[in-house]
Amino acid sequence: MKAIVSVDGDTLAWREVPEPRLRPGEVLVDVHATALNRADLAQRAGHYPPPPGESEILGLEVAGVVAEVPAGVRGVHRGDRVCALLAGGGYAERVAVPAMMLMAVPEGWSLVQAAALPEAALTSFLNLFLEAELRPGERVLVHGGASGVGTAAIAQARLAGATVFATAGSQEKVTACHALGADLAIDYRREDFADRIRAHPAGGEVDVILDMVGEPYFERNMDLLAVGGRMVFIATMGGRHATLDIRRLMARRATLKGSTLRARPQEEKIRIREAFLERFGQALAEGRLAPTVFAVLPIAEAERAHALMRVNENIGKIVLQVREGAERAV
């Protein structure tokens, strides 16, 4: 099969590689589309290796068609249209996937659209609802609201009955956040997000903060947290060091959590998938929850797709199309 490999430790190229070997409980999926994540850029730079025993090929999510189902694997059939979160291996023509991680592609979706769902949707769900325990009527601040995870978080929090604030880096991104359901979106390049939230009729303080920026926002995030507030860190794009006043944390009775998804045990990922589908499966089927796709490029242009992600102008997900017809809805 073909997959994206790094040539001379730098350039990405579409080359022949060995096919994946199935482990117990896995099925083989013909990949029709995969999607980019910032973790791909980090892995490529040598900062985020895959978990032990997982594929070195980039790609944390795919959508495609089941090609092989070993004896003993139940509930999956050849020809099923599926998408899945991966620990690696998505930038390829085929990938081995634990059968329990597969999600059926909703009726009316294309495989391009489905490829943009798993990583952002499950990351958002994990951190908003399982880690931060977001409840109806609470106020949530989503930093990076126009990112893949950010767009998913806004949509999920809105469906859950929360008041949603978001930050973004341009007026176009602010508009997109509002369209997804944010009650207030702030262009952080032009305004102070903390001041805008305090001035908002539903603002003042927030119960949950989903942060992917880190150090530059830490003080303002702490100032905004309500008593009993929860802040979850999922990335440190702006810096990883911050100074914490422990007494302020105690007075707020606040909770600070760090969270990653890729390195969690497979059994835990399966439980996250099940909980997500239990809560939002109907919304997916009814079209009330769907990923935001910014651009679709051929898999052979993975290098150009990475360059597009680096400039940080995307609203939602960048998808790589592996097979013809992946853009057609069924």
N, C-alpha and C positions, 0 to 999 in steps of 0.2 A: 504494500500500500504506500501512499504518499503521505507525508506530514511536513509541517514546518520545522526546519532545523536551523541552528545557528552555524553559519559558515565563517570559519576563521575567528570564531568567538565574537562575531559582530553582526554581519548582515543576515537577515532571515531569508530562507529559500525553501521552495516546495520541492522536496526530494524523496526518493525511495527509502523506506525504513522497514524493519521487520513488523509483521502484524502482531497485535497484542495477544498474549496468552490468557485464556480465561481461568480465573481462580474459582473455587467453589462458590456458588451463589451468584455468579456473574453471567451476564448475557452479552453478546456482541451486537453493537449498534452501528449501522451505516450512518455516518455523520453527514447531514445535509447543511448544517450551519452551526457556527460556534460564535461566541461573543467575547469581546475584550474586557479585561479587568485590570485595574492598576497593579494588582498582584503579578500580572504577566510582565509588566515593565520591571517590577522589582526582582522577579525571578531571573529575567534576562540579564539584569545588572549584577547578579550574583548575591542579592540581599535576601532572597526569599525562596530557599530550596524546597522542593516537594517533600512531603513526609516520607520516611523510610519505606522503601518497597513500592512507591508509586511512580508513575510514568514521569520521565524527565521532559517530555513534550509539553509545551505550553498549552494552556486552555483549561478553564475551570467549569465550563458548562457547554452543553451541546443540545441540539435537537436533531432527530433523525428517525430512522426506521429500524426496528429490531430485525437483525439478520440471522441470528443463531441463538437458540435456547437449549442449553444442555438438559439432559435427562435429570429429573428431580427438581427443576426450577418450575414453580407453579405460578399461575396468574399472569403470565406473559406469553405472547404468541408472536411468531414470525409475522412481520408486516405491520405490527402495532406502531403507530406514530407516537413518539415519546420525547421528553426532554429530561435532562438530569443535571444535577450538581456533581462535579468531579473533583478529585484531588489533583488531577493533571491529565494530560493526554488529549485535550479537545481539539487542538489544531491539526487534525488528521482525518483521513478518510474513514477510519474505523476506530472504535474505542470499546474497551471492556468496562461494563458498568454493573455494580451490584444491583440485582433485580429489585431490591427493596428501595432503591433510590430513584427509580423511574417514576415520572409523572406523565399521565396521559395528556396529549396535546388537545386543548379544548376545540370543540367543533367550530369551524369558521376561521381558525387561526392558520397562518402560514408557519412553516418550520423556521423561517427567519425570525418571525415574531416570537415563537416559542423558545428559540435559543437565547433570547434576551431576558427570559424570566428567571431561571433557577437561582443564580448567585445573588442578584440584587434582591429578589423577593425573599429568599430564605435568610439572608443577612439582615435585612430590615426587620423581618418578623422575629427572628431570634433576639435581636437587641432591644426592640421596642416592647415586645410582649412577654418574652421569657426572662430576659435579664432585667429590664426596667419595669416590667409589670404595668404597662400603661393601661389606664382605666378610662371608661367613658366620662366625658366632662373635664378631664385634665387638660393641661396646656403643655404642648411639646414643642421644642425648638430643634429643627433639623438643619444642621450646618451642611453646606454642599448640596443644597436642595435640588440642583439641576443635574447632579451626577446620577449614575445608574441606581445606586443605593438610595440617594436622596429622593429621586422621583418615586421610587417604590415606597419609601417611608412616608412621604406626604400622602400618597393615595391610601395606604393601609391605615394610617392614623386617622384620616378623614372618615373612612368607612367605620372605624371603631368609635366614632363620636367624640374625638378629641378636638380641641382648638389647636390649629397648627401654625406655627411661625417657621420661617425658613430664611436662610441666607443664600445669596448667589452673587456671581461676579460680573453681571451685566444686566442691562435693562431687558434684553431679550430673555435671559434666564429668569429674571424676576417675573416676567409675564407668563412664562411656562409654569413656574411654581404656582402662580395664582390659578392657572387653568387646571392644574391637577387638584386644586382644592385648598391651597394654603390660605388662611385667613389674612396673613400678612407676610409678604416677602420683601426682603431688604437687600439692596445692592451694597454689599459691604465695602466696595471700593469708594462709594460716595457718601455713605452715612454710617453712623455708629449703630450697630444692631441692638445693643443693650438699651440705648436711649429710645429707639423707635418702639421696642417692645414695652418698655415702661410706660410710654405715652399712649399705647393702644388701649381702647376701651376694655378689651378682654385680657390685657397684659398685666404688667406689674412684676409678676414673678412667674416662673415656669416650673412644672412638676418633673418633666423629663427633658434631658438634653442628649441628643445623638451627635457626637462630635468626631469628626475626622481630621480636624485641623491641629489640635494640640496646644502647644505652648502659647502662641499669640492670643488665643481666646480664653485661656484658663481663668484669669482673674475676672473677666467680665461674665463668664459662665457661672463662676461661683457666686458673684453678686446677684445673678438672676435666679438662682435656685431657691425655690420655696422651701419652707420647713418640711422635712420628709422627702425632699427632691432626690432624683436619681440621675446621675450623669454616666453615660456609657461611652468609652473611647474605642473607636474601631479603626483609627489610623492616626498618624502623626505627620501629616503632610507639611505642617508649618513648623514643626520642632517637637522634640520628645521630652524636654526638661521643663519643669515648672516648680515653683515654690508653694507649698501648701501650709496655710495657717490651720493647724489641727484644732485649735479652739473654735474657729469659725465653722469648721466641719461638724464639730460636736454640737454647737449651738443650733445649727440648721438640722441636726439629726439626718444629715445627707448621706447618700451612698454613692461612691465613685467606683466604677467597674471598668476593667479592661477586657476586651473581648476579641477573639478571632474565631473563624469558622473552619478554615481548611485543615488545621491540625487536630481537630476533635476526633475522637474514636468514631468508627463507622456506625456503631450502634446508636450513638448520640445524634449523629446526623440523620439517621433514619427516624428517630423520635421527633426531631425538629421538622422534618418533611411531613410526618403524619399530623403533627399539631397544626402546621400551616394549612394543610389541605382541609383539616377538620374546621378551621376557622374561616378560611377564605376560598375553599374549593367552589362553593356555590357562586361566589362573586366572580370567580374566573369563568365559570360556565356561562354565566349570564352577561359577561362582558363589562361588568362594573369594576373590574380590576384587570389591568393589562400593562405590560411593560411599555416604556417609551423608547422607540428606536430612532436614533439620530442619523445614522448612515449605514449603508450596506456596501461592502467591498468584496471582490473575489478573494478567496483564500490566498492566492498567489501574490496578492498585494498586502500581505500582513505587515510588511515594513512600512508602507504608507499609512496603514491603519494605526500603527503604533505612533507614528509621527503626529497623526491627527489627535490622538489621545494626549500626547505630551503638551500640546499647546492649550489644552483644557478649554476648548470652545464647545465641546459636545454637550447637548442636552439629552440625557438618557444614554442609551447603549449604542456602541459601535459593533456591528455584526459582520462576521466574515462568512460569505456564502461558499460552501464546499461543493455542492452539486447543483446542477441546473434544475429549475423548478421549485427550489426551496422558498422562493418568494410568493408562490401561489397559495392562496387560502383553500382549504378543503372543508 
